[in-house]
């Protein structure tokens, strides 16, 4: 039986769908994430360098394991076009056992 606490949902935003799809494909190809959902049409409002800013972005939802997180984070930083990329990870409290097993298999952890 898999333990849900060993799995993460990682979020990051990117400036355009093309770059989002490219990064998604790269991290899945490398086994750093089992699946990445690309959600276009996100509008972000934030403080940057002392002023209020807005950006139309794509949100990536990356499914991975806690064991692969540091490698995933490192690769995202390398590929990311932003000076300070949003990269946050949320632990999964629960999930379909077969799906979590699939994540393990596709991130090289068994």
BAPA-180999 format. One line per 5 residues: for each residue z, x, y of N, C-alpha, C. Coordinates in steps of 0.2 Angstrom, whole numbers, plus 5000, padded with zeros to 4 digits. Each point is the difference from the previous one (the first is absolute). Layout:
# BAPA-180999
Z,X,Y,Z,X,Y,Z,X,Y | ... .
This chain:
# BAPA-180999
5000,5004,4994,5000,4996,5006,5000,5004,5006 | 4996,4999,5005,5000,5004,5006,5005,4997,5005 | 5002,5005,5004,5005,4998,5005,4997,5000,5007 | 5001,4994,5003,4996,4998,5006,5002,5006,5006 | 5006,5002,5000,5002,5005,5005,4996,5006,5000 .
4996,5002,4995,4996,5006,4999,4993,4999,5004 | 4999,4994,5003,4993,4998,5003,5001,4999,5007 | 4995,5001,5004,5000,5000,5007,4993,4996,5002 | 5001,4997,5006,4995,4997,5004,5000,5004,5006 | 4994,5004,5001,5000,5004,5006,4995,4997,5005 .
5001,5000,5006,4996,4997,5005,4998,5005,5005 | 4994,5000,5002,4997,5004,5006,4995,4996,5003 | 4999,5002,5006,4994,4996,5004,4995,5006,5002 | 4994,4997,5001,4994,5005,5001,4996,4996,5005 | 4996,5004,5004,4996,4997,5006,4994,4996,4998 .
4997,5001,4994,4994,4996,4998,5000,4999,4993 | 4996,4995,4998,4999,4998,4992,4997,5006,4996 | 4995,5003,5003,4997,5005,4997,5004,5006,4998 | 5004,5002,5005,5005,5006,4998,5005,4997,4995 | 5003,4994,5001,5005,4997,4996,4997,5000,4992 .
4994,4998,4999,4997,5000,4994,4999,5007,4997 | 4998,5005,5004,5000,5007,4998,5006,5003,4998 | 5005,4999,5003,5007,5002,4999,5003,4997,4993 | 4999,4993,5000,5002,4996,4994,4997,5003,4994 | 4993,5001,5000,4997,5003,4994,5002,5007,4998 .
5001,5004,5005,5003,5007,4999,5006,5000,4996 | 5005,4996,5003,5007,5000,4997,5000,4997,4993 | 4996,4995,4999,4999,4997,4993,4997,5005,4995 | 4995,5003,5003,4996,5005,4996,5005,5006,4997 | 5004,5002,5005,5005,5005,4998,5006,4998,4996 .
5000,4994,4999,5006,4997,4996,5007,5000,5004 | 4999,5000,5007,5006,5000,5004,5002,4992,5001 | 4996,4996,4999,5001,4993,5001,4996,4996,4994 | 5003,4995,4997,4996,4997,4995,4995,4995,5003 | 5002,4997,5006,4996,4995,5003,5001,5000,5008 .
4995,4999,5004,5001,5000,5007,4996,4993,5002 | 5004,4996,5004,4997,4994,5003,4999,5002,5007 | 4994,4998,5002,4998,5002,5007,5000,4993,5004 | 5004,4999,5005,5000,4994,5004,4997,5001,5007 | 4994,4998,5001,4998,5001,5007,5002,4995,5005 .
4999,5001,5006,5002,4995,5005,5007,5000,5002 | 5004,5005,4999,5007,5001,5003,5000,5002,5007 | 5004,4997,5004,5000,5002,5007,5007,5003,5001 | 5001,5006,5002,5007,5003,5001,5001,5001,5007 | 5006,4998,5002,5003,5001,5007,5006,5005,4999 .
5000,5006,5004,5005,5005,4999,5000,5004,5006 | 5006,5004,5001,5001,5005,5005,4997,5007,4998 | 4996,5003,5004,4998,5006,4999,4999,5004,5006 | 5004,5006,5000,5000,5005,5005,5002,4996,5007 | 5005,4996,4999,5003,4997,5006,4997,4994,5003 .
4995,4997,4996,4997,4994,5003,4998,4995,4994 | 5000,4994,5002,4998,4995,4995,4992,5000,4998 | 4999,5000,4994,4993,5001,4997,4998,4994,4995 | 4994,4999,4999,4997,4995,4995,4995,5004,4996 | 4999,4998,4994,4995,5003,4996,4998,4995,4995 .
4993,4999,4998,4998,4996,4995,4999,5005,4994 | 5003,4998,4994,5001,5005,4995,4999,4997,4993 | 5000,5004,4995,5000,4997,4993,5006,5003,4997 | 5003,4995,4996,5007,5002,4997,4998,5001,4992 | 5003,5006,4998,4999,5002,4993,5007,4998,4997 .
4999,4997,4994,5006,4999,4995,4999,5004,4994 | 5004,5005,4999,4999,5005,4995,5005,4999,4995 | 4998,4999,4993,5005,4999,4995,5001,5006,4996 | 5006,5003,5000,5001,5007,4997,5007,5000,4997 | 5002,5006,4997,5006,5001,4997,5004,5005,5005 .
5007,4999,4999,5004,5005,5005,4998,5007,4998 | 4998,5002,4994,4999,5007,4998,4993,5002,5003 | 4996,4996,5002,4994,5002,5003,5000,4999,5008 | 5005,4998,5003,5001,4998,5007,4998,5007,5004 | 5004,5005,4999,4999,5006,5004,4993,5003,5000 .
4997,5000,4994,4993,5002,5000,4995,4995,5004 | 5002,4993,4999,4996,4995,5004,5001,5001,5007 | 5006,5001,5002,5001,5001,5007,4997,5006,5003 | 5000,5005,4997,4997,5007,5002,4992,4999,5000 | 4997,4996,4996,4993,4999,5000,4998,4995,5006 .
5004,4995,5001,4999,4996,5005,5000,5003,5007 | 5005,5004,5001,5001,5004,5006,4993,5005,5001 | 4998,5003,4995,4994,5004,5000,4994,4996,5002 | 4999,4994,4997,4994,4996,5001,5000,4996,5006 | 5006,4998,5003,5001,4995,5005,4998,5003,5007 .
4996,4996,5004,4998,5002,5006,5005,5000,5006 | 5006,4996,4999,5005,4999,5005,5004,5006,5001 | 5002,5002,5006,5005,5005,5001,5006,4999,4997 | 5003,4994,5000,5006,4998,4997,4998,4994,4995 | 4998,5001,4994,4999,4994,4996,5006,4996,4998 .
4999,4993,5000,5005,4996,4997,4999,5001,4992 | 5006,5002,4997,5000,5001,4993,5007,4998,4998 | 5001,4994,4997,5006,4998,4998,5000,4997,4993 | 5005,5001,4996,5001,4998,4993,5005,4995,4999 | 4999,4994,4997,5005,4995,4998,5001,5000,4993 .
5006,5001,4997,5001,4999,4993,4999,4993,4997 | 4997,5000,4994,4999,4993,4997,5006,4998,4997 | 5003,4994,5001,5006,4998,4997,4998,4997,4993 | 4994,4997,4999,4998,4997,4994,4992,5000,5000 | 4998,4999,4994,4992,5000,4999,4999,4998,4993 .
4994,4997,4998,4998,4999,4994,5000,5006,4996 | 5003,5000,4994,5001,5006,4996,4993,5003,4998 | 4995,4997,4998,4994,5002,4998,4996,5003,5006 | 5001,4998,5006,4997,5002,5006,5004,5007,5002 | 5006,5000,5000,5004,5007,5001,4998,5005,4995 .
4999,4998,4994,4998,5005,4995,4993,5003,5002 | 4995,4995,5002,4994,5002,5002,5000,5005,5006 | 5004,4999,5005,5001,5005,5005,5002,5006,4998 | 5005,5001,4995,5002,5006,4997,4994,5003,4997 | 4996,4997,4996,4995,5003,4996,4994,5003,5005 .
4999,4996,5006,4995,5002,5004,5002,5005,5006 | 5007,5002,4999,5002,5005,5005,5002,5006,4996 | 4999,5000,4993,5001,5006,4996,5007,5001,4998 | 5004,4995,5001,5007,5000,4998,5001,4996,4994 | 5002,5003,4994,5002,4996,4994,5006,5002,4996 .
